[in-house]
Each structure stands twice: as C-alpha cells, then as structure tokens.
Amino acid sequence: MSTDKIALVTGGSRGLGKNTALRLAERGHDVVLTYQSRQADAEAVVAEIRGKGRKAVALALDTGKAGSFDGFATELSGRLRTEWDRGSFDFLINNAGIERNAPIAATAEEEIDALYAVHFKGVYLLTQKLLPHLSDGGRIVNFSSGLARFSLPGYAAYGSLKAAVEAFTRYLAKELGPRRINCNVLAPGAIDTDFTRPGFDAHPGVREAIASQTALGRIGEPDDIGGVVAFLCSEEARWINGQRIEASGGIFL
C-alpha cells in the first residue's frame, strides 16, 4: 500500500489517537481526526501534521451519539471532496474512548450504558456508516485493551465491551474480505497518557506495580502504540487480517 493515503482517526486530539495520527503522517499519509470537545488540542495536532508536510483536518464527533453519524458521514464526504477531491478515505482507526471503573457489585446502569455507547455501539455503527466511504483495499484498526485478556478488579464492563470489539473485528474481516479490506484489533496494555494519568495519580504505586508485572519492566508510552497502527496500515502488513495484536510490553505473561 503506497503513501498518500487518507486516515480517519477518532479521538485524535490527545493520547493514543494523537500519537497514531502523527505516526501515520510521518509515513506519508494525510489525516482526518475527530474530537469530542477539545477543539484547540485537535487543531494543534492538525498544525503539527501540516508541519510534517501532510494535509489534515479536524472534525467534531461524539462517538457515543450514534444519531449524529449520518451527519458526520455527510460532513466527512464533503471535506474529502473539498480538501482532497476524493470521495473516499483509506484507513479507519476506531480509537475514541472513555474510561469508567467500578466493582461489578457497584456498577451503575448509567456507567454501563455510557461505556457501551462509545466502546461497542459507537464502533459498530460508525464503521457501518463509513463503509461506503472506505476505499477497497483499505484498512480498519479497532482499539481494544489488554483488559480483554487479563482481568483487573473494577474493569468488568470496560473489558467485556473491548472483548466484544475483538469479536466484531473478526466478523468485519470476514465480511469485508471480498473488498480486500484488512481488519485488525490493537490491544494496548497500560499506557501513561493524559487520559489515564489521573487514574494513575489517584493510586500511588500503581505504575510500579504494573511495571513489575511487565516483561520489559515499565508501563507503556504513546510512542509504543502509534507506530504499530501505522504498520498495520502499511503494505508490509497486507497479510495480517482478523487478528488481535497486543502491545503491552509483555504484561501478565
């Protein structure tokens, strides 16, 4: 797969989405990134991508509100026409997420609904809406979590929904095979970003505890993840399909 492709990265204003967008730009791709509320941060990422010589735009999207997806698809189609004179894009990176944690006995229905809306329903229905705009021979990379493989108290709902995304990705790979669209799922381990940092800071010693259970002896950083997504979108990864790839430094082996 050559350069000069267009990637759509949801939740691209910070954390792993930002790193992914930048790594894709460094590989010679243009980027459409979405943000929920952090417009200034998103525009800063756009400026950084343009500084690397690539095109980029930022679009508002709440992936927890499926009723907005038709309007988003229309807006995306218009921007593809005006910015690139194209009717399609090449890589869909479903990264956007929220975090909630509570023991099973104390999990509120509203918390489950919020997680479900973003982490499964949103991924499923946004992908569905964007399939007509995704180029044949393209790529889909869905974000899961190490918590779909190993279990930590407080993350039953989150981990279960990420496991659902992993199953969904296999079905995508099966159904989109005739269009030569590779679909894979990336499962990061514990990553220190501005998204996860409040949780780490609220529990002193948790970074050290995680590092002690990780073969490579540290917790992850955003730079450990974005390049893996860029690889999965490359020609070298053309025969990887329907797979779960965990990027966790070897945690809980």
C-alpha positions in Angstrom: 0.0 0.0 0.0 1.6 3.2 -1.1 1.8 6.6 0.6 -0.6 9.4 0.0 -3.5 7.6 1.7 -6.0 9.3 4.0 -6.6 8.0 7.5 -9.6 8.8 9.8 -8.6 8.7 13.4 -11.3 9.0 16.0 -10.3 10.7 19.3 -7.2 12.2 17.7 -6.8 15.2 19.8 -4.7 13.6 22.5 -3.2 10.4 23.8 -3.0 7.3 21.6 -5.1 8.9 18.9 -2.8 11.9 18.6 0.2 9.6 18.5 -1.4 7.5 15.9 -2.2 10.5 13.7 1.3 11.8 13.9 2.9 8.4 13.1 0.6 8.0 10.1 1.6 11.4 8.9 5.3 10.5 9.2 4.6 7.5 7.0 3.3 9.9 4.3 -0.4 9.8 4.9 -2.9 12.6 5.3 -5.2 12.6 8.3 -8.8 13.4 9.3 -9.0 13.4 13.1 -12.1 13.7 15.3 -12.5 15.3 18.7 -15.4 15.5 21.1 -14.8 18.8 22.9 -11.1 19.5 22.8 -11.1 21.6 19.6 -8.0 23.6 20.4 -6.0 20.4 21.1 -7.3 18.9 17.8 -6.3 21.9 15.8 -2.8 21.8 17.4 -2.4 18.2 16.2 -3.6 19.4 12.7 -0.9 22.1 12.7 1.7 19.5 13.8 0.7 17.2 10.9 0.8 20.0 8.4 4.2 20.9 9.7 5.3 17.4 8.6 4.1 18.3 5.1 0.8 16.4 5.1 -2.8 17.6 4.9 -5.0 17.3 7.9 -8.4 18.4 9.2 -10.2 18.1 12.5 -14.0 17.3 12.7 -16.2 17.3 15.8 -17.7 13.9 16.6 -19.2 12.3 19.7 -18.8 8.6 19.1 -21.3 8.0 21.9 -24.1 9.6 20.0 -25.0 7.3 17.1 -27.7 9.6 15.9 -25.1 12.0 14.8 -23.3 9.5 12.5 -25.3 10.2 9.3 -24.5 13.9 9.6 -20.8 13.2 10.3 -20.6 10.9 7.2 -22.1 13.7 5.1 -19.6 16.2 6.5 -16.7 13.9 6.0 -17.7 13.3 2.4 -17.8 17.0 1.8 -14.4 17.6 3.3 -12.9 14.8 1.3 -14.2 16.4 -1.8 -13.1 20.0 -1.0 -9.7 19.1 0.6 -8.6 16.1 -1.5 -11.0 15.9 -4.5 -11.8 12.4 -3.4 -15.0 10.5 -2.4 -13.3 8.0 -0.1 -10.6 7.5 2.5 -8.3 4.6 3.2 -7.8 3.8 6.8 -10.4 3.8 9.6 -8.9 3.9 13.1 -11.5 3.5 15.8 -9.6 4.8 18.8 -12.0 7.2 20.7 -12.9 6.0 24.2 -13.9 6.9 27.7 -12.9 5.3 31.0 -15.1 4.2 33.8 -14.2 1.7 36.5 -16.2 0.2 39.4 -16.6 -3.2 41.0 -19.3 -5.3 39.5 -21.5 -5.0 42.6 -21.3 -1.2 42.4 -21.5 -0.6 38.7 -24.4 1.7 37.8 -26.6 1.1 34.8 -25.7 4.5 33.5 -22.0 3.7 33.6 -22.6 0.5 31.5 -24.7 2.5 29.1 -22.0 5.2 28.6 -19.3 2.6 28.0 -21.5 0.6 25.6 -22.4 3.7 23.6 -18.8 4.6 22.9 -16.9 1.3 23.1 -19.2 -1.0 21.2 -22.3 0.6 19.7 -20.4 3.6 18.6 -17.6 1.5 17.0 -20.1 -0.8 15.3 -22.4 1.8 13.9 -19.8 4.4 12.9 -18.0 1.7 11.0 -21.2 0.7 9.4 -22.0 4.3 8.3 -18.5 4.8 6.9 -18.1 1.6 4.9 -19.5 3.2 1.8 -16.7 5.9 2.1 -13.9 3.5 2.8 -11.7 2.5 -0.2 -11.5 -1.1 -1.3 -8.1 -2.4 -0.3 -8.2 -0.2 2.8 -7.6 -0.9 6.5 -9.7 -0.9 9.7 -7.9 -0.9 13.0 -10.1 -1.1 16.1 -8.6 -0.3 19.6 -9.2 -2.9 22.3 -7.3 -3.3 25.6 -5.2 -5.7 27.5 -8.1 -5.9 29.8 -10.0 -8.1 27.3 -7.3 -10.8 28.0 -6.5 -10.3 31.7 -8.8 -9.2 34.5 -8.3 -6.4 37.0 -11.0 -5.6 39.5 -13.1 -2.6 38.5 -12.9 -3.1 34.8 -15.5 -5.8 34.1 -17.8 -3.6 31.9 -14.9 -1.9 30.1 -13.0 -5.2 29.5 -16.1 -7.1 28.4 -17.0 -4.4 25.8 -13.5 -4.4 24.5 -13.8 -8.2 24.1 -16.9 -7.6 22.0 -14.9 -5.2 19.8 -12.4 -8.0 19.2 -15.2 -10.4 18.1 -16.7 -7.6 15.9 -13.3 -7.1 14.2 -13.1 -10.8 13.2 -16.6 -10.5 11.7 -15.5 -7.4 9.8 -12.5 -9.2 8.4 -14.7 -12.0 7.2 -17.4 -9.8 5.6 -15.0 -7.2 4.1 -12.6 -9.8 2.6 -14.2 -9.5 -0.8 -13.3 -5.8 -0.8 -9.7 -6.6 0.3 -10.1 -4.5 3.5 -7.9 -5.8 6.3 -9.4 -5.5 9.7 -7.4 -6.0 12.9 -7.6 -5.1 16.5 -4.8 -3.5 18.6 -4.9 -4.1 22.4 -2.6 -1.7 24.3 -1.6 -2.5 27.8 -1.3 0.2 30.5 -0.2 3.4 28.8 0.8 6.6 30.6 -1.1 9.4 28.8 -3.1 12.5 29.9 -6.2 10.3 29.5 -5.0 7.6 32.0 -2.7 9.8 34.2 -5.5 10.9 36.7 -6.2 7.3 37.5 -2.5 6.5 37.9 -2.0 9.6 40.1 -5.0 8.6 42.3 -3.4 5.3 43.1 0.2 5.8 44.2 2.4 2.9 43.4 0.2 1.5 40.6 2.8 2.4 37.9 5.5 0.5 39.8 3.1 -2.5 40.3 2.3 -2.7 36.6 5.9 -2.3 35.6 6.8 -5.2 37.9 4.3 -7.4 36.1 5.6 -6.4 32.6 8.4 -8.4 31.0 10.0 -5.2 29.7 9.9 -3.6 33.1 7.9 -0.4 32.5 4.5 0.9 31.6 3.7 1.9 28.1 4.1 5.3 26.4 2.1 6.7 23.4 5.1 6.2 21.2 4.8 2.5 21.8 1.4 2.4 20.1 1.1 4.8 17.2 3.8 3.1 15.1 2.0 -0.3 15.5 -1.2 1.2 14.0 0.9 2.8 11.1 2.5 -0.6 10.5 -1.0 -2.3 10.3 -1.9 0.3 7.6 1.2 -0.5 5.6 1.8 -2.7 2.6 4.1 -4.9 4.8 1.1 -5.8 6.9 -1.1 -6.8 3.9 -1.4 -10.4 5.1 -2.4 -9.7 8.6 -6.1 -9.9 8.9 -8.7 -10.6 11.6 -6.0 -10.6 14.2 -5.7 -9.3 17.8 -2.3 -7.7 18.4 -1.4 -6.9 22.0 1.1 -4.1 22.5 1.7 -4.3 26.2 5.4 -5.0 26.7 4.5 -8.5 27.9 2.3 -7.9 30.8 0.9 -10.8 32.9 2.6 -13.4 30.7 
